[in-house]
Amino acid sequence: MAGRESRIRNGADMPRIRIIFEKKEWITFVNHMDLPLIFSRAARRAGLSQEFTQGFSPHPHMSLGPALAIGVTGLAEPAEFWFNQWKEENYVLWNSKLPQGLKILKCAEVDGPALAKSTTAAVYSISGTKSELGSDAENVLKDAAAKAGQLFDSAFDCGTVVLTVGELNRCGAGCLVNALKDSGICSGWPDVDIVRRSVGTWDTASGKVLPLI
């Protein structure tokens, strides 16, 4: 975690705070678009002052990472929030007001490209809930990822397929489950456990997804 000590910028450039959070347990069934309200309410209860957008319907200024399908666990999800002021210890207070299943793991004050431009890759792990997936499942998932978006890497170990994919608005958990269902490997969501392990920037030189903090 990083951040500059209490700094007020008098309306021009408010502190832009990027967080990495986990979404687990019952909160995975909360719609992605409901997360801003949950985070904002927790911030308000923690005594934090968010910057608001301009216009007829102002709302807290924030930016979420790529949508996570309902029921999918996220172990390192990104989001950005703008505050009127920020102290390094604020994230502890903020965390204490979040519901069980949501937890801020890291935070940092950032500059540079918008979050959407930095989130170019994600790592998913897919396993069966009733029986182990086989190598045929890996081939189906690789083909689905390559056709729907972009496939950077894949691995198979003990019944779990790990995919690193790009073009996240097109290649998500739903696409992968549908591919397994269409191929007859599973009957749908109840037969599959999907975890999004990380979201970040794909680095061709290292062949890895670089973290956003």
LOROFI-773058 format. One line per field, with one value per residue (C-alpha): residue number from 1; residue in three letters; x, y, z. Coordinates in steps of 0.2 Angstrom, whole numbers, plus 5000, padded with zeros to 4 digits. Layout:
<pts>
i = (NUM, ...)
aa = (ALA, ...)
X = (X, ...)
Y = (Y, ...)
Z = (Z, ...)
</pts>
This chain:
<pts>
i = (1, 2, 3, 4, 5, 6, 7, 8, 9, 10, 11, 12, 13, 14, 15, 16, 17, 18, 19, 20, 21, 22, 23, 24, 25, 26, 27, 28, 29, 30, 31, 32, 33, 34, 35, 36, 37, 38, 39, 40, 41, 42, 43, 44, 45, 46, 47, 48, 49, 50, 51, 52, 53, 54, 55, 56, 57, 58, 59, 60, 61, 62, 63, 64, 65, 66, 67, 68, 69, 70, 71, 72, 73, 74, 75, 76, 77, 78, 79, 80, 81, 82, 83, 84, 85, 86, 87, 88, 89, 90, 91, 92, 93, 94, 95, 96, 97, 98, 99, 100, 101, 102, 103, 104, 105, 106, 107, 108, 109, 110, 111, 112, 113, 114, 115, 116, 117, 118, 119, 120, 121, 122, 123, 124, 125, 126, 127, 128, 129, 130, 131, 132, 133, 134, 135, 136, 137, 138, 139, 140, 141, 142, 143, 144, 145, 146, 147, 148, 149, 150, 151, 152, 153, 154, 155, 156, 157, 158, 159, 160, 161, 162, 163, 164, 165, 166, 167, 168, 169, 170, 171, 172, 173, 174, 175, 176, 177, 178, 179, 180, 181, 182, 183, 184, 185, 186, 187, 188, 189, 190, 191, 192, 193, 194, 195, 196, 197, 198, 199, 200, 201, 202, 203, 204, 205, 206, 207, 208, 209, 210, 211, 212, 213)
aa = (MET, ALA, GLY, ARG, GLU, SER, ARG, ILE, ARG, ASN, GLY, ALA, ASP, MET, PRO, ARG, ILE, ARG, ILE, ILE, PHE, GLU, LYS, LYS, GLU, TRP, ILE, THR, PHE, VAL, ASN, HIS, MET, ASP, LEU, PRO, LEU, ILE, PHE, SER, ARG, ALA, ALA, ARG, ARG, ALA, GLY, LEU, SER, GLN, GLU, PHE, THR, GLN, GLY, PHE, SER, PRO, HIS, PRO, HIS, MET, SER, LEU, GLY, PRO, ALA, LEU, ALA, ILE, GLY, VAL, THR, GLY, LEU, ALA, GLU, PRO, ALA, GLU, PHE, TRP, PHE, ASN, GLN, TRP, LYS, GLU, GLU, ASN, TYR, VAL, LEU, TRP, ASN, SER, LYS, LEU, PRO, GLN, GLY, LEU, LYS, ILE, LEU, LYS, CYS, ALA, GLU, VAL, ASP, GLY, PRO, ALA, LEU, ALA, LYS, SER, THR, THR, ALA, ALA, VAL, TYR, SER, ILE, SER, GLY, THR, LYS, SER, GLU, LEU, GLY, SER, ASP, ALA, GLU, ASN, VAL, LEU, LYS, ASP, ALA, ALA, ALA, LYS, ALA, GLY, GLN, LEU, PHE, ASP, SER, ALA, PHE, ASP, CYS, GLY, THR, VAL, VAL, LEU, THR, VAL, GLY, GLU, LEU, ASN, ARG, CYS, GLY, ALA, GLY, CYS, LEU, VAL, ASN, ALA, LEU, LYS, ASP, SER, GLY, ILE, CYS, SER, GLY, TRP, PRO, ASP, VAL, ASP, ILE, VAL, ARG, ARG, SER, VAL, GLY, THR, TRP, ASP, THR, ALA, SER, GLY, LYS, VAL, LEU, PRO, LEU, ILE)
X = (5000, 5006, 4999, 5004, 5000, 4985, 4984, 4970, 4970, 4957, 4945, 4957, 4966, 4958, 4968, 4965, 4966, 4967, 4963, 4965, 4951, 4944, 4926, 4922, 4908, 4890, 4896, 4900, 4881, 4880, 4879, 4895, 4885, 4880, 4898, 4900, 4885, 4893, 4910, 4903, 4892, 4907, 4918, 4905, 4903, 4922, 4921, 4930, 4925, 4923, 4924, 4907, 4905, 4897, 4880, 4862, 4864, 4881, 4888, 4904, 4918, 4925, 4930, 4927, 4938, 4931, 4914, 4915, 4901, 4889, 4895, 4913, 4926, 4938, 4955, 4963, 4950, 4954, 4945, 4948, 4941, 4943, 4943, 4944, 4958, 4967, 4978, 4988, 4979, 4961, 4960, 4960, 4945, 4937, 4940, 4932, 4915, 4914, 4903, 4910, 4917, 4924, 4941, 4954, 4970, 4981, 4979, 4989, 4988, 4991, 4993, 4994, 4982, 4964, 4961, 4952, 4967, 4978, 4967, 4972, 4972, 4965, 4969, 4955, 4955, 4941, 4938, 4923, 4912, 4906, 4921, 4938, 4940, 4950, 4962, 4948, 4941, 4957, 4956, 4938, 4942, 4957, 4947, 4933, 4945, 4954, 4938, 4929, 4944, 4962, 4972, 4989, 4993, 4985, 4990, 4981, 4985, 4975, 4958, 4960, 4962, 4971, 4969, 4976, 4965, 4963, 4949, 4940, 4924, 4921, 4930, 4923, 4917, 4900, 4909, 4919, 4905, 4894, 4909, 4910, 4891, 4890, 4903, 4894, 4908, 4896, 4877, 4881, 4886, 4882, 4895, 4909, 4919, 4928, 4940, 4947, 4964, 4970, 4967, 4981, 4992, 4999, 5017, 5023, 5042, 5039, 5024, 5015, 5001, 5008, 4999, 4991, 4999)
Y = (5000, 5018, 5035, 5053, 5060, 5072, 5082, 5094, 5100, 5113, 5106, 5103, 5086, 5077, 5062, 5047, 5031, 5014, 4999, 4980, 4971, 4953, 4948, 4932, 4922, 4928, 4945, 4936, 4936, 4955, 4963, 4972, 4988, 4988, 4989, 5008, 5010, 4998, 5005, 5023, 5019, 5011, 5026, 5038, 5028, 5028, 5047, 5049, 5063, 5057, 5069, 5070, 5071, 5087, 5088, 5086, 5070, 5071, 5054, 5049, 5049, 5031, 5019, 5000, 4987, 4975, 4967, 4951, 4939, 4935, 4920, 4922, 4924, 4939, 4938, 4954, 4966, 4984, 5000, 5019, 5032, 5051, 5059, 5077, 5072, 5056, 5049, 5033, 5025, 5029, 5012, 5003, 5013, 5010, 4992, 4991, 4997, 4985, 4970, 4952, 4946, 4963, 4967, 4980, 4972, 4986, 5004, 5018, 5036, 5035, 5045, 5041, 5031, 5027, 5011, 5004, 5006, 4997, 4982, 4972, 4954, 4943, 4926, 4913, 4896, 4884, 4868, 4856, 4855, 4837, 4830, 4835, 4843, 4834, 4840, 4841, 4855, 4864, 4863, 4869, 4884, 4889, 4889, 4899, 4912, 4914, 4916, 4928, 4938, 4935, 4920, 4924, 4908, 4892, 4878, 4862, 4854, 4842, 4845, 4864, 4875, 4891, 4904, 4921, 4931, 4948, 4959, 4956, 4965, 4950, 4936, 4933, 4919, 4917, 4914, 4900, 4892, 4892, 4884, 4870, 4868, 4868, 4855, 4843, 4844, 4852, 4856, 4874, 4885, 4873, 4861, 4874, 4884, 4899, 4911, 4927, 4927, 4943, 4958, 4968, 4973, 4960, 4961, 4953, 4953, 4944, 4934, 4939, 4949, 4964, 4970, 4987, 4992)
Z = (5000, 4996, 4997, 5000, 5017, 5019, 5003, 4997, 4980, 4980, 4967, 4952, 4954, 4969, 4975, 4963, 4973, 4965, 4976, 4973, 4982, 4984, 4981, 4990, 4998, 4997, 4990, 4973, 4970, 4971, 4954, 4948, 4945, 4964, 4970, 4968, 4980, 4993, 4992, 4993, 5008, 5017, 5013, 5020, 5036, 5038, 5037, 5020, 5008, 4990, 4975, 4965, 4947, 4939, 4930, 4934, 4943, 4953, 4960, 4968, 4955, 4953, 4940, 4941, 4933, 4920, 4925, 4935, 4932, 4947, 4957, 4952, 4965, 4962, 4971, 4965, 4957, 4953, 4955, 4957, 4968, 4969, 4986, 4992, 5003, 5007, 5021, 5020, 5035, 5027, 5019, 5036, 5041, 5024, 5025, 5043, 5035, 5021, 5022, 5024, 5007, 5001, 5007, 5001, 4999, 4992, 4988, 4981, 4974, 4955, 4940, 4922, 4910, 4915, 4923, 4908, 4897, 4910, 4912, 4897, 4904, 4917, 4924, 4927, 4935, 4930, 4939, 4940, 4956, 4953, 4944, 4938, 4921, 4908, 4895, 4883, 4893, 4892, 4873, 4873, 4884, 4874, 4858, 4866, 4873, 4857, 4847, 4859, 4864, 4866, 4873, 4880, 4890, 4897, 4909, 4915, 4932, 4942, 4934, 4934, 4919, 4921, 4907, 4904, 4892, 4885, 4878, 4894, 4888, 4876, 4885, 4902, 4913, 4905, 4888, 4896, 4904, 4888, 4879, 4891, 4891, 4872, 4871, 4883, 4896, 4909, 4911, 4916, 4930, 4944, 4937, 4937, 4949, 4942, 4950, 4943, 4951, 4945, 4933, 4926, 4911, 4899, 4897, 4881, 4886, 4902, 4897, 4913, 4919, 4928, 4944, 4944, 4960)
</pts>
